[in-house]
């Protein structure tokens, strides 16, 4: 497997993991989504909004859309889980399409990242994608832990890459077109 093939699988894993996580979040009782909890961000709502805001920031860098840091600064957090889930799914599909359009050579191509006072820093596309996937996994883990303190059991999120796990995700993969 090449690095590009791996990153494409990670984009699909991101879509699948977020879909599975949001299905749990959408089943929460009223008040649980925004309830204060112990974590880096103080609620499930704030953590999931942060994931999407950072995804959009880095996607702006990857696509050279020109917003820079304002892509994050101007992000308007979602108050309800359904709208946030829809926006995240839309982003995840755009990321899959972006990764599918890359070549191996693109992974070493540098794009400008806007680091505000620290300036414009060129970064490799492959490194940015790896960072985005790690960032999302990190914060999904926090949401997963916070779900343990709710009425909804946290979903299994690591059944995507291995052939052994196909039987555990087959219906979701087909529904999502992965």
Order of alpha helices (4+ residues) and beta strands (2+ residues): alpha-alpha-alpha-alpha-beta-beta-alpha-alpha
